[in-house]
Amino acid sequence: MTALEALLREQISTAPSGLLPFATVMELALYHPHHGYYGPGPRRLGRSGDFYTSVSTGSLFGKLLAMLARREWEKLGQPANFALIEQGAHDGQLAEDILTALDIPDARYLLLEPNPRYREAQRQRLGDRVTWIESLAEAPAHAFYLCNELPDAFPVHLVRWDGQNWLELHVDAALNLVPAPPSSPELAAEIEKLPRDLDPGHTMEISLAMLTWVQQLASAPFRGSFFIADYGLDAEEFLARPAGTLRRYRQHQTDDHILADLGESDLTTSINFTRLITEAESHGLRVLDYDHQGRFLTRLAAPWLATLEGHRLDAATLRQFQSLTHPAIMGRSFRCLLMGKETH
Ligand SMILES: C[S@@+](CC[C@H](N)C(=O)[O-])C[C@H]1O[C@@H](n2cnc3c(N)ncnc32)[C@H](O)[C@@H]1O
């Protein structure tokens, strides 16, 4: 039994209902400061970690995002007081890759990082090339926000259709899933939006945390744009998965044993980009581009590739480009969303 499982069994057995919503269990499994998967400090990603991200394939992803930031800065009229803001910067690798390639005079690089242990790891890698902020309210008048694989790491509620009602999955003290009525009015309101013509047993995730986060992005007090890269699906693709998309990663293996090795495996879901975009638009953000990562990055790289004029990419860069863009690797399952904000 993991340390977190022992703690959860104790906590659940003393809860008045003898149950905890799955979302609460997932939050503790990922973010408990001592026993959560992400709590104690940035884990290794890439070959020696549990999974790869676009960042762990090499520095090309950062170089391409530096080009995107420059393009967005130019669209704003090259303002002097400009910042890049990264959320979910982990060990600072993407920030380092972007800063190495960045060509925007006097641009600041701000990190939105709540965990002090991550701040320390970021400080060790990046020193005074970055500054930490507590919220987007501290951003300057013009900014470019970015995150890679952030909302897929937010805790989700699990709901299941029983043929007549959508019920929320809770966890009992034996660490089994148990259906029960929704634990909050916010969840009940989201459930109202779900279809009911599904087979009994259909299970899906609802990310209230993602909706709150999108609202925070939309109310950020700067002009500029927001870049979000993550694995995800559109709503119809989401509904075509009767077992949902929640999965566990450990040492490059993935499975659906979501209550096994709690705190020692990563738990993650695919983003429902349709829901993310609807929420963003209802709060005043505008979609500037949304596509599979392969197509998005290929378009973004086109002006740079044209400047190479017949010179080939070196083998390592070419390999990274293929990993990021090939449909069978990261090009199709990952999506890139760029949204804009005109006012404030
Ligand atoms: C899957 S990892 C991705 C790490 C990195 N961005 C990359 O692409 O390699 C998810 C990261 O999001 C961070 N995270 C989760 N919720 C966060 C939040 N509210 N604010 C900042 N970081 C958060 C986690 O600590 C973790 O470092």
The ligand as a Tripos MOL2 file, in Angstrom:
@<TRIPOS>MOLECULE
LIG
   27    29     1     0     0
SMALL
NO_CHARGES

@<TRIPOS>ATOM
      1 C1          2.2470   16.8640  -17.3510 C.3       1 LIG1
      2 S1          3.2510   17.9950  -16.4550 S.3       1 LIG1
      3 C2          3.8490   19.0230  -17.7970 C.3       1 LIG1
      4 C3          5.1500   19.6830  -17.4940 C.3       1 LIG1
      5 C4          5.7380   20.6200  -18.5620 C.3       1 LIG1
      6 N1          4.8440   21.7400  -18.8380 N.3       1 LIG1
      7 C5          6.0680   19.8710  -19.8390 C.2       1 LIG1
      8 O1          5.3600   20.0550  -20.8120 O.co2     1 LIG1
      9 O2          7.0410   19.1130  -19.8540 O.co2     1 LIG1
     10 C6          2.0240   19.0040  -15.6550 C.3       1 LIG1
     11 C7          2.6050   20.1100  -14.8030 C.3       1 LIG1
     12 O3          1.5510   21.0200  -14.4460 O.3       1 LIG1
     13 C8          1.8010   21.4720  -13.1140 C.3       1 LIG1
     14 N2          0.5630   22.0850  -12.5860 N.ar      1 LIG1
     15 C9         -0.6080   21.4930  -12.2970 C.ar      1 LIG1
     16 N3         -1.5150   22.4000  -11.8520 N.ar      1 LIG1
     17 C10        -0.8800   23.6060  -11.8700 C.ar      1 LIG1
     18 C11        -1.2690   24.9350  -11.5720 C.ar      1 LIG1
     19 N4         -2.5050   25.2120  -11.1210 N.pl3     1 LIG1
     20 N5         -0.3740   25.9300  -11.7450 N.ar      1 LIG1
     21 C12         0.8690   25.6800  -12.1820 C.ar      1 LIG1
     22 N6          1.3030   24.4270  -12.4900 N.ar      1 LIG1
     23 C13         0.4370   23.4140  -12.3410 C.ar      1 LIG1
     24 C14         2.2960   20.2170  -12.4200 C.3       1 LIG1
     25 O4          2.9910   20.5100  -11.2390 O.3       1 LIG1
     26 C15         3.2270   19.6520  -13.5020 C.3       1 LIG1
     27 O5          4.5050   20.2190  -13.3850 O.3       1 LIG1
@<TRIPOS>BOND
     1     1     2 1
     2     2     3 1
     3     2    10 1
     4     3     4 1
     5     4     5 1
     6     5     6 1
     7     5     7 1
     8     7     8 2
     9     7     9 1
    10    10    11 1
    11    11    12 1
    12    11    26 1
    13    12    13 1
    14    13    14 1
    15    13    24 1
    16    14    15 ar
    17    14    23 ar
    18    15    16 ar
    19    16    17 ar
    20    17    18 ar
    21    17    23 ar
    22    18    19 1
    23    18    20 ar
    24    20    21 ar
    25    21    22 ar
    26    22    23 ar
    27    24    25 1
    28    24    26 1
    29    26    27 1
@<TRIPOS>SUBSTRUCTURE
     1 LIG1         1 GROUP 0 **** ****
